[in-house]
Amino acid sequence: MIQGKSLSHSELSEVARRMRRHILKMTHKAKGGHPGGCLSATDLLDVLYMNVLRVDPQNPHWDKRDFFFLSKGHAAPALYAALCERGFFPEEELFTFREAESRLPAYPSCESTPGVDMASGSLGQGLSIANGAALAAKLKGSDQRAYVMLGDGELHEGQVWEAMLTTAHYHLDNVCAIVDYNKLQLDGRLDEVKSLGDLPGKWRAFDWNVLEIDGHDLPQIEKAFAQAQAVKLQPSVIIAHTIKGKGVSFMEDQVDWHAAAPSDAELKIALEELK
Amino acid sequence: MTKIAPRQAYGEELVRLGQENPDIVVLDADVAKASMTYLFKEKFPERFFDLGISESDIVGTGAGFAVAGKIPFINAYANFLLGNGWEQIHISVAYANQNVKIVGHNIGASSGKDGPTHLPFEDIALMRVLPGIMIVEPADAIEMRKAVRAAAQHQGPIYLRVGRLPVPLVTCEEDPFELGKARILREGQDVTIIATGAMVAKGLEAAEELASLGISAEVINLHTIKPLDEETLLRSVQKTGAVVTAEEHTILGGMGSAVAELLVEEFPVPLQRVGVKDRFAVCAPYDELHNILGLTAKAITQSVQRVIRKNRQ
């Protein structure tokens, strides 16, 4: 299945529920990972992988594929859950996450995982990669698109702003950036660590088309991807307002769940909530 | 002796490669006139991308081109590209094993009068610690052309070190060139001089001087610093029993260190490293700066006499 599957919103919602269960079980079994920032990104990755990206699970290196780069590499379990749901590997493989010989390392690795095109984990690097892939697609006369997901805390990295200039300068309308704006980072609330100020205004000032949405509203997400694709001669950024830990009552909007694995008891409660 | 600037050969060969292979793209960080990539830009403007003064971004953009199947040559001054872009090279190029050709310009004392901010003497060390990146520094313009061609054909990341000022031709068109294969330019019995880049000519000059003193020096052109051609180096050193290395780079972590690490484990012999001795440079013209920093044929000759003396003790 190369084209997106065009799942209905109720089907997408069911995939998101399964992805959240995968994420919790993976981080629980691995006794590590970043469930908070995975759960905030889940609905965005759900729509992207189910209905937007043209990729071929049977041929991950298909030369006409759309590209997705997870710049906030610590959300790897969410990416693996999406790749699994799209058919890149079987569900049982998810639970090898973070094991020494696993194809699913703690942070994405293109050398290990089918469907992953770039290593990440060292923050700030993904938008530059997307620009390069998008420029190459334009050079080939191909309609391939490059998507990249950035964390909000990740926007502290200077390279992102260098790359934002590049995308706009080359009018890369085949680049779509997604900011998972969950407003929490490792040391605390983003506004307390280092505020991003007027974030949409900053992207606009860099000549980007800005789409601001609720990152957990599936119809809004789907519409934003369609709008981004329709804009010509300008890159688009989807600033998705999200909730860290979304879907698990005791994890929602809690800094402590940035990097912490659920215990046996916590997993049980979480899975019960996501039944 | 004819002298040609390595960067001139680099820029011209890039154009020839561009004609032959439509997948080659060239990225520059606002130094196209210095790197000579403007020649490529004039010929293939649609395949030339100026990323501006953004060395971290140029590395990532190059990696993105590679993901999409292109062969990117990314260009900037070596210290800015490898310094600002090191973490991007670390993850997006080396760990991700992307087919990016990293080209560091103005290496060593190239821009001598500009002083320490513009003099890359640490770049080999920065690249040596990254798994999977090949490091190449040709000895002259003829070898530069062969190296650029070989770099394009090589599947995988590579760091190419390009000097700005004319250096003497020490190789010939018909000499074979293979990445990873050191070349013995002069055979000898008493000492092995291992040199790279502009220091190869000085190694040969030192060997002449040493011959008049009755010392027979073997001179090896180590154009590929990583991976090391261990076989050729060990065979030579097992014959001569003494080594002097010479590079336009700090002696810490560079080519001489790589050779020393090999020899101390496999065949310990007296060894001296000619290079920058853990100090910053000063503002001085190229030749004068080489004299100040001890990057000279005379320094190689003196080092040879030292290692031979040690062997006799």
Interface residues (C-beta under 8 A of the other chain):
Chain A: D63 F67 S109 C110 E111 D117 M118 A119 S120 G121 S122 G124 Q125 G126 L127 S128 I129 A130 N131 G132 A133 A134 L135 A136 A137 L139 K140 Q144 A146 G158 Q159 E162 A163 L165 T166 H169 Y170
Chain B: V25 E46 R47 F49 L51 G52 S54 S56 D57 I58 V59 G60 T61 G62 A63 G64 F65 A66 V67 A68 G69 K70 P72 E87 Q88 H90 I91 S92 Y95 A96 N97
